[in-house]
Amino acid sequence: MSQFRRLSDTMLASPQITVADLAEAKAQGVTLIVNNRPEGESADQAPGSEIEAAARAAGIDYMAIPVSGAGFSHPQVSRLAEALSARDGQVLGYCRSGTRSTLLWALARASLGDDPDELAAAAAAAGYDVSPVRPAMDALAAGR
């Protein structure tokens, strides 16, 4: 079972999840799963289509915003920001370790006007370091 780490009142991050993790996600009030892994990133990863089908069967929405080693793009940040703004309930983002999901969340929240210092503290409390995207977070927050 994956460990869901709380980033905020409405956002959880996790390493790779499996179909078996969806019952726990549902129990924690997750209404949207966001897959941040490119398909085929590793041989041991559950296919996104498998997670999507099981999530939808459990009454949980699903979206894929794959993030590769190339980094984050404005469309990725905007897409997650839009999803977070329109969502009631918990959102669970996952990738290989939870780091990309956390970084994308921090960028999306900064783009919505959240304080980068508070985002960094929340990520750190969950065991993640947002320093690789901190300059971008600051720029996004300042651009609001």
C-alpha distance (Angstrom), angle and dihedral (degrees) to the residues before:
residue distance angle dihedral
M1 . . .
S2 3.77 . .
Q3 3.76 121.8 .
F4 3.80 113.1 -120.1
R5 3.81 111.0 -147.8
R6 3.79 119.3 -157.4
L7 3.81 114.6 -126.2
S8 3.82 96.1 168.1
D9 3.78 142.0 -19.5
T10 3.80 88.5 -75.3
M11 3.82 106.2 27.1
L12 3.78 133.5 72.4
A13 3.81 127.6 178.0
S14 3.77 127.0 -157.3
P15 3.75 144.6 172.9
Q16 3.82 114.8 -110.0
I17 3.79 110.8 -39.0
T18 3.78 129.4 -149.4
V19 3.78 132.4 -149.7
A20 3.82 87.4 -97.7
D21 3.83 89.6 62.0
L22 3.80 93.0 61.5
A23 3.81 94.2 80.0
E24 3.81 89.8 57.8
A25 3.81 90.9 45.0
K26 3.80 89.9 52.8
A27 3.82 90.9 47.2
Q28 3.83 89.4 53.5
G29 3.79 91.6 53.6
V30 3.80 98.1 -103.5
T31 3.80 110.0 166.9
L32 3.82 97.8 170.5
I33 3.81 132.6 38.3
V34 3.82 115.9 -159.7
N35 3.80 115.1 -162.0
N36 3.81 110.8 -155.0
R37 3.82 96.5 177.2
P38 3.77 123.3 101.3
E39 3.79 110.3 -125.1
G40 3.79 113.0 -96.4
E41 3.80 94.4 17.9
S42 3.81 89.4 138.7
A43 3.77 136.0 3.5
D44 3.81 93.8 -119.3
Q45 3.81 96.9 54.0
A46 3.79 120.4 111.0
P47 3.81 109.4 -118.1
G48 3.79 113.4 -104.2
S49 3.80 90.5 -127.7
E50 3.81 89.7 58.7
I51 3.83 92.4 50.3
E52 3.81 90.8 44.3
A53 3.82 94.2 51.8
A54 3.80 92.7 47.7
A55 3.82 92.4 44.9
R56 3.79 92.7 51.1
A57 3.82 90.5 46.5
A58 3.82 87.2 54.7
G59 3.81 91.5 49.9
I60 3.81 94.8 -105.0
D61 3.80 121.1 130.8
Y62 3.81 118.5 -128.0
M63 3.78 135.9 -157.6
A64 3.78 133.8 171.6
I65 3.79 121.4 -139.5
P66 3.81 100.8 167.8
V67 3.80 115.9 -156.5
S68 3.80 117.5 -164.6
G69 3.76 130.4 -170.0
A70 3.81 87.8 -85.9
G71 3.80 89.1 81.1
F72 3.76 135.1 -126.3
S73 3.78 129.1 -31.3
H74 3.78 130.9 -157.6
P75 3.83 91.8 -112.7
Q76 3.82 90.6 54.9
V77 3.80 91.9 49.7
S78 3.81 92.2 45.3
R79 3.78 93.0 48.1
L80 3.80 93.1 53.1
A81 3.82 92.3 42.7
E82 3.80 89.0 53.5
A83 3.79 92.1 48.8
L84 3.81 92.7 48.1
S85 3.80 92.0 48.9
A86 3.79 93.4 51.0
R87 3.81 98.1 43.2
D88 3.79 132.0 102.3
G89 3.78 113.0 -165.9
Q90 3.76 132.5 19.8
V91 3.79 124.8 -32.5
L92 3.81 118.9 -150.9
G93 3.79 117.0 -159.1
Y94 3.77 119.6 -170.6
C95 3.79 139.7 -178.0
R96 3.81 133.7 148.1
S97 3.82 94.8 -57.9
G98 3.81 104.8 -1.5
T99 3.80 92.4 -105.7
R100 3.82 98.6 107.4
S101 3.81 89.6 45.9
T102 3.81 89.9 52.0
L103 3.80 93.8 46.4
L104 3.80 92.1 48.8
W105 3.83 90.2 47.9
A106 3.82 91.0 51.0
L107 3.81 91.3 50.0
A108 3.80 92.5 46.7
R109 3.81 93.2 48.2
A110 3.82 91.5 46.7
S111 3.80 88.7 51.8
L112 3.82 87.3 54.7
G113 3.80 90.6 53.8
D114 3.80 103.1 -96.2
D115 3.80 117.0 149.8
P116 3.84 110.6 -96.8
D117 3.82 91.6 -145.6
E118 3.81 90.9 55.9
L119 3.80 91.5 45.6
A120 3.81 91.0 50.4
A121 3.81 91.0 49.4
A122 3.81 92.2 49.1
A123 3.80 91.5 49.2
A124 3.82 91.3 47.8
A125 3.81 90.9 50.6
A126 3.81 87.2 55.9
G127 3.81 91.6 48.9
Y128 3.81 99.4 -100.3
D129 3.81 131.4 120.1
V130 3.81 117.4 -144.0
S131 3.81 95.5 -176.4
P132 3.84 92.5 110.1
V133 3.83 89.2 65.7
R134 3.81 99.9 28.0
P135 3.83 95.1 108.6
A136 3.81 89.4 52.1
M137 3.81 91.0 47.0
D138 3.81 90.3 52.7
A139 3.82 91.6 48.1
L140 3.80 92.5 48.3
A141 3.81 92.7 48.1
A142 3.83 91.4 47.3
G143 3.80 90.8 49.7
R144 3.81 93.2 61.1
